[in-house]
Amino acid sequence: MDVWQVIRNTVLSEFSEITDVAQITRIILRLVLAAALGGLLGYEREIKGRAAGLRTHMLVSLGAALFVLIPQQVGASIADLTRVVQGLAAGVGFLGAGSIIMGRQQEDTKGMTTAASIWLTAAIGVASGMGREATAILSTVLALVILSLIPKFERLLESRGRRRNSKSG
């Protein structure tokens, strides 16, 4: 047997463990949903010209889903899954920190929202990977509302504050 036959047989044996069509469908659904939901948040960041965009968010969400899906498949306990999620939350926090650029003053600091969206994207991936699709979808919708509507509301409040200050001054 040559090396390629060994590799082929090893890969095929991995797939032979997944024989149930329902299980294959569930895995595909969870992974695709995680990537798609992460992509929605990443697209929003990308159209706003942020450093971490579509691909980054998709990969973070997909990776998080995979990190919880694999232990589930091998029968890990809830305690083990809890440790996986704790590690993910900390690890993705470091990834998000890389998107933050500190300025000399607080107003000059950039990337905090993108860092938070990366962190949230990982949580959405975890929800997808754990089979909590409704929670993942709802969280994505809420995040999109926060990322798109809250800035408009903030600008409205700022313009009202400026008008009020100009009248009193």
HELIX and SHEET records of a PDB file:
HELIX    1   1 VAL A    3  SER A   16  1                                  14    
HELIX    2   2 VAL A   21  ILE A   47  1                                  27    
HELIX    3   3 LEU A   54  GLN A   73  1                                  20    
HELIX    4   4 ILE A   78  ALA A   97  1                                  20    
HELIX    5   5 GLN A  106  ASP A  108  5                                   3    
HELIX    6   6 MET A  112  GLY A  129  1                                  18    
HELIX    7   7 GLU A  133  SER A  168  1                                  36    
END                                                                             
